[in-house]
Amino acid sequence: MNIDAWQAAAAIAVTAATVGTASRWWHLRRLDELARQLLKLDATHQNSLRMSAQARKQVEDLQRLVAEYRRRLTAADLAGRRQAHAAPRTVPDESALPHAAPVARPGGWADTQPL
């Protein structure tokens, strides 16, 4: 064989090795970047799941609290109605009532009370 053919074969082998190495480096770098993005996305997803679970728990707690307040209000309303039906109302004597200062209206720049 001719020496030029050996040189061409060697040049092709060196070029193939160089291109293969460069391609492997570039693809591995890209895979590492994608793995980092996947980990970041997974962490964000786990955080959102944790936050939604916490929000659900808070909603359940608030629903229990509202139910308790409604139960208390209903009990107080029923007790007031029973007292209203049990004893007739009498008009209290003004002299027996303590005299309080007149109620002052709230004021300020954000006063939304009717005049």
Residue frames as qw, qx, qy, qz and C-alpha x, y, z in Angstrom:
[[0.000, 0.885, 0.465, 0.000, 0.00, 0.00, 0.00],
 [0.327, 0.628, -0.023, 0.706, 0.89, 3.55, -0.49],
 [0.336, -0.147, -0.511, 0.778, 2.03, 5.73, 2.44],
 [0.236, -0.151, -0.069, -0.958, -0.65, 8.30, 1.58],
 [0.642, -0.327, -0.563, -0.405, -3.37, 5.70, 2.17],
 [0.592, -0.292, -0.613, 0.434, -1.95, 4.94, 5.65],
 [0.131, -0.039, -0.234, 0.963, -1.82, 8.63, 6.45],
 [0.426, -0.243, -0.321, -0.810, -5.41, 9.10, 5.26],
 [0.684, -0.349, -0.634, -0.093, -6.57, 6.13, 7.39],
 [0.470, -0.217, -0.505, 0.690, -4.70, 7.53, 10.41],
 [0.070, -0.090, 0.018, -0.993, -6.17, 10.99, 9.82],
 [0.567, -0.334, -0.474, -0.585, -9.68, 9.50, 9.62],
 [0.664, -0.329, -0.633, 0.223, -9.09, 7.54, 12.85],
 [0.303, -0.122, -0.354, 0.877, -7.75, 10.61, 14.70],
 [0.260, -0.180, -0.176, -0.932, -10.62, 12.76, 13.40],
 [0.639, -0.359, -0.589, -0.340, -13.18, 10.13, 14.41],
 [0.575, -0.298, -0.589, 0.484, -11.66, 9.87, 17.90],
 [0.121, -0.023, -0.176, 0.977, -11.60, 13.65, 18.27],
 [0.425, -0.244, -0.325, -0.809, -15.20, 14.05, 17.08],
 [0.668, -0.340, -0.658, -0.075, -16.34, 11.14, 19.30],
 [0.448, -0.227, -0.511, 0.697, -14.63, 12.63, 22.36],
 [0.071, -0.038, 0.027, -0.996, -16.05, 16.09, 21.70],
 [0.537, -0.290, -0.497, -0.617, -19.52, 14.66, 21.06],
 [0.623, -0.344, -0.674, 0.199, -19.38, 12.59, 24.24],
 [0.273, -0.145, -0.374, 0.874, -18.27, 15.64, 26.29],
 [0.251, -0.126, -0.156, -0.947, -21.05, 17.82, 24.84],
 [0.625, -0.312, -0.576, -0.424, -23.78, 15.20, 25.37],
 [0.568, -0.295, -0.645, 0.417, -22.67, 14.40, 28.92],
 [0.101, -0.050, -0.234, 0.966, -22.65, 18.10, 29.73],
 [0.435, -0.196, -0.333, -0.813, -26.18, 18.41, 28.33],
 [0.660, -0.317, -0.675, -0.092, -27.33, 15.36, 30.33],
 [0.401, -0.205, -0.544, 0.708, -25.87, 16.85, 33.52],
 [0.137, -0.043, 0.019, -0.989, -27.74, 20.10, 32.87],
 [0.590, -0.252, -0.498, -0.584, -30.98, 18.20, 32.28],
 [0.608, -0.278, -0.699, 0.254, -30.44, 16.19, 35.48],
 [0.185, -0.109, -0.377, 0.901, -29.96, 19.45, 37.43],
 [0.362, -0.121, -0.203, -0.902, -33.15, 20.86, 35.92],
 [0.647, -0.270, -0.661, -0.267, -35.02, 17.67, 36.81],
 [0.475, -0.248, -0.640, 0.551, -33.82, 17.82, 40.42],
 [0.029, 0.044, 0.167, -0.985, -34.82, 21.48, 40.64],
 [0.513, -0.176, -0.418, -0.729, -38.25, 20.70, 39.17],
 [0.632, -0.277, -0.722, 0.038, -38.69, 17.79, 41.57],
 [0.298, -0.184, -0.520, 0.779, -37.77, 19.98, 44.54],
 [0.248, -0.037, -0.055, -0.966, -40.26, 22.62, 43.39],
 [0.612, -0.223, -0.596, -0.470, -42.94, 19.96, 43.00],
 [0.550, -0.269, -0.712, 0.344, -42.27, 18.52, 46.47],
 [0.105, -0.105, -0.330, 0.932, -42.39, 22.02, 47.94],
 [0.421, -0.113, -0.249, -0.865, -45.72, 22.75, 46.27],
 [0.642, -0.265, -0.699, -0.172, -47.13, 19.43, 47.52],
 [0.418, -0.226, -0.617, 0.628, -45.99, 20.27, 51.05],
 [0.087, 0.044, 0.122, -0.988, -47.50, 23.76, 50.83],
 [0.537, -0.191, -0.455, -0.684, -50.83, 22.45, 49.48],
 [0.600, -0.291, -0.734, 0.131, -50.99, 19.87, 52.29],
 [0.243, -0.193, -0.457, 0.834, -50.34, 22.63, 54.81],
 [0.283, -0.050, -0.139, -0.948, -53.03, 24.79, 53.21],
 [0.600, -0.265, -0.655, -0.375, -55.50, 21.89, 53.34],
 [0.493, -0.290, -0.682, 0.456, -54.73, 21.41, 57.03],
 [0.039, -0.117, -0.236, 0.964, -55.26, 25.11, 57.70],
 [0.441, -0.156, -0.392, -0.792, -58.56, 25.05, 55.83],
 [0.610, -0.314, -0.725, -0.059, -59.72, 22.06, 57.87],
 [0.347, -0.247, -0.548, 0.720, -58.72, 23.82, 61.10],
 [0.149, 0.039, 0.005, -0.988, -60.56, 26.96, 60.06],
 [0.534, -0.234, -0.579, -0.570, -63.64, 24.95, 59.08],
 [0.541, -0.342, -0.722, 0.264, -63.63, 23.30, 62.51],
 [0.183, -0.192, -0.347, 0.899, -63.25, 26.69, 64.17],
 [0.320, -0.079, -0.252, -0.910, -66.11, 28.19, 62.14],
 [0.582, -0.303, -0.704, -0.274, -68.32, 25.19, 62.97],
 [0.435, -0.318, -0.634, 0.555, -67.55, 25.66, 66.68],
 [0.015, 0.116, 0.128, -0.985, -68.37, 29.38, 66.49],
 [0.452, -0.179, -0.480, -0.730, -71.61, 28.64, 64.65],
 [0.561, -0.339, -0.753, 0.054, -72.53, 26.07, 67.28],
 [0.286, -0.286, -0.485, 0.776, -71.84, 28.58, 70.06],
 [0.178, 0.020, -0.115, -0.977, -73.81, 31.32, 68.30],
 [0.526, -0.263, -0.639, -0.495, -76.74, 28.99, 67.76],
 [0.506, -0.361, -0.709, 0.332, -76.67, 27.92, 71.40],
 [0.138, -0.224, -0.292, 0.919, -76.52, 31.55, 72.56],
 [0.315, -0.091, -0.348, -0.878, -79.34, 32.52, 70.20],
 [0.562, -0.337, -0.720, -0.231, -81.52, 29.67, 71.44],
 [0.409, -0.344, -0.603, 0.592, -80.80, 30.57, 75.06],
 [0.027, 0.109, 0.057, -0.992, -81.71, 34.20, 74.36],
 [0.451, -0.204, -0.520, -0.697, -84.96, 33.16, 72.72],
 [0.537, -0.369, -0.751, 0.108, -85.82, 30.93, 75.68],
 [0.257, -0.301, -0.435, 0.809, -85.19, 33.79, 78.08],
 [0.183, -0.013, -0.196, -0.963, -87.25, 36.16, 75.95],
 [0.554, -0.285, -0.607, -0.493, -90.20, 33.76, 75.98],
 [0.533, -0.303, -0.718, 0.329, -89.81, 32.83, 79.65],
 [0.242, -0.547, -0.394, 0.698, -89.76, 36.30, 81.23],
 [0.271, 0.865, 0.374, 0.194, -91.71, 39.31, 79.95],
 [0.467, 0.286, -0.073, 0.834, -89.69, 42.38, 79.21],
 [0.251, -0.854, -0.365, 0.272, -89.86, 45.32, 81.54],
 [0.340, 0.801, -0.033, 0.491, -88.74, 48.83, 80.80],
 [0.627, -0.237, -0.389, 0.631, -85.85, 49.69, 83.12],
 [0.175, -0.947, -0.206, 0.174, -85.95, 52.88, 85.11],
 [0.519, 0.729, -0.139, 0.424, -83.53, 55.47, 83.68],
 [0.300, -0.829, 0.354, -0.311, -82.33, 56.42, 87.13],
 [0.877, -0.326, 0.352, 0.019, -81.16, 52.85, 87.68],
 [0.839, 0.443, 0.069, 0.309, -79.06, 52.83, 84.51],
 [0.538, -0.490, 0.112, 0.677, -75.46, 54.02, 84.75],
 [0.361, 0.909, 0.042, -0.203, -74.85, 57.15, 82.76],
 [0.742, -0.054, 0.358, 0.565, -72.18, 56.64, 80.18],
 [0.037, -0.544, 0.253, 0.799, -70.52, 59.19, 77.99],
 [0.714, 0.573, 0.093, -0.391, -72.10, 59.59, 74.57],
 [0.818, 0.052, 0.455, 0.348, -70.66, 57.29, 71.93],
 [0.036, 0.735, -0.315, -0.599, -68.21, 59.15, 69.73],
 [0.839, 0.529, 0.068, -0.106, -68.16, 58.45, 66.02],
 [0.734, -0.199, 0.345, 0.550, -65.01, 57.10, 64.53],
 [0.316, 0.917, -0.036, -0.240, -63.28, 59.59, 62.33],
 [0.520, -0.418, 0.562, 0.488, -60.31, 59.84, 60.10],
 [0.205, 0.458, -0.507, -0.700, -59.41, 59.85, 56.45],
 [0.229, 0.006, -0.914, -0.335, -60.94, 56.40, 55.86],
 [0.332, 0.201, 0.644, -0.659, -64.19, 57.03, 57.69],
 [0.186, -0.115, -0.764, -0.607, -66.92, 55.26, 55.77],
 [0.021, 0.441, 0.793, -0.420, -69.68, 55.64, 58.33],
 [0.060, 0.669, 0.526, 0.521, -72.85, 57.36, 57.09],
 [0.077, 0.245, -0.241, 0.936, -73.39, 60.87, 58.35]]
